[in-house]
Amino acid sequence: MCGIIGYSGTGNADELIIEGLHALEYRGYDSAGMTVFTKNGLKTIKTKGRVGDLESKAKTMFLENSHCGIGHTRWATHGKPSESNAHPHGTDNIMLVHNGIIENYKEIAEELRKKGYGFASETDTEVAAKLIDLKLKETGEKLSAIREAVKILQGSYAFGIVFRDETDVVYAVKKDSPLLIGIGSDGNFIASDVSAFLKYTKSYIRLGDGETAVIKQDKTEVFDLDGNSVEKQVETALWNSSAVSKSGFRHFMLKEIFEEPEILIKTLDSITKDFHPDFSATIPDDKFFENIGTIHIIACGTAMHAGLLGKYYIEKFARIPVAVEVASEFRYNDPVLRENDMVVIISQSGETADSLAALRLVNEKNIRTLSIVNTYGSTIARESKHVIYTLAGPEIAVASTKAFSVQVLVMLILAMKLGEIQGEMTKDESTELCESLKEVAANSIHNVLCGTETIESAAEITAKHNDVFFIGRGIDNYLGMEASLKLKEISYIHSEAYAAGELKHGTISLIEEGTPVIAIATDEKYYEKMRNNIEEVRSRGAFVISFCSENAEIIKNSSNIAITIPNDADCLKPLTAAASIQLFAYYTALALGRDIDKPRNLAKSVTVE
Ligand code: AGP
């Protein structure tokens, strides 16, 4: 949603804050700003645009000897992207950066106006800052002022706060939005995630909801809502700083696609033992998987598409009915949940507001919950009954690729586990599949990554069009939905995904001469039907690009371009096809010169509704 950072130490705060904001920029990038203490007092710089623009602006100002400050990179929720709406916000006494949404900000603003406050921005954040300013006047003590103010706020927030008269202190408080405290040797940080300070320290404290923190150069204190000091566990980041660099790739997205063979094997090894499904590292008792009525998979965006592939696998291997729901719908649909159901939340960030809200709704009903999360210790991971971690490492590109692939892998292994428990799958069958999976990850995907010429030429053709259709059947229909989202979010080309048999029931009217139709055909049982659907659209002028198995002769012969994948077991091909369709979206966006890692209007972790 947004990225916040704060620093107090012996280093140059302006440089460290800018550096941290670059690392956080994937969380939001329509405007940026920072406030630092200089020898002439608090200095605030803000800009519409990127962190790079803020950096250029800062270089024109004398910020020498700044050793404490706060910074922010924004994804606009209240008020358009502009310099006046950029954070930090505040008064002469206090400046504040915020990640989250204050839901009752308008009512609070009205009360503040009655007390003489005015507002220079359209943001909820400025209201929060001025409420703390008012509480400071009333209480005379900073921590009390912060605690009194947040008791009034409704919504989500992670605040970094500085006060004019304390030149080496950053205050922090959070509710629902993530906030970490980095414990460094030359100073301490606050940040939305570890990437902001990973270059300087891997040690961090995770601030809890309602806790306040006082961060100084050589000391960090945490207090609960009643003002009692709280001992916090210092955790160690699982990633190192190279994980959040491009390592020579042109974009994070391409790097992360190329990491898929390695992280699929790493994740596979973490949830299997002797090529057999084994979740005991985080789920010690198999009873958790027994006597399940219906499985409800709840997620957003790409994670939801991984859930659809999970539905396919679980219904195929375990014969348990699965419902896949978009989290933002589920939470308001008065869902039908039975006592013996299982709810699975899939989330890369583990902080997506809609998915977290759905989880909390289910927890109130005492239904067993399992989360599949990539970010260690994230809110969704901590609040679900059990968690299975995907070991994809930090995913910096806003468009999710490697996280999707490992989510699909975990769903496949989970399906095998459930299949065995249900007696629908023998141990030999699941072991054979796990062995083949390792082959697919190590070889088939690797082969796709090493031979992208056909994908690149298909992408260049597609880049010339404004409308693209994806068609597929069964699991390939679900892959098509993910392929369509990937293409849309980074190339800005409109596209839709359709069950191949459905196109003729209306949408085929949109097919014109040259319209690109992307046919995904990995499942052998649908080759004939897919060939018919391809011929249907080609007879109306479509230009058909197919993603299909090497042995799918009838698909290849009926397509204008065929992008082939190795002929592994049908249920494993989607993992290889996923890498292909991700590369297809990447090269299409590249041909259009798009900002691939930071597409317009988007942010990596949507921590607001
Ligand atoms: C994926 O390419 C998108 N950036 C987006 O749909 C994402 O998958 C969605 O917001 C869910 O995020 P999460 O996995 O962190 O919950």
Residues whose N, C-alpha, C, O or C-beta is under 5 A from the ligand:
A	BS01	AGP	C300 G301 T302 A303 I346 S347 Q348 S349 G350 T352 V398 A399 S400 A603 K604 V606
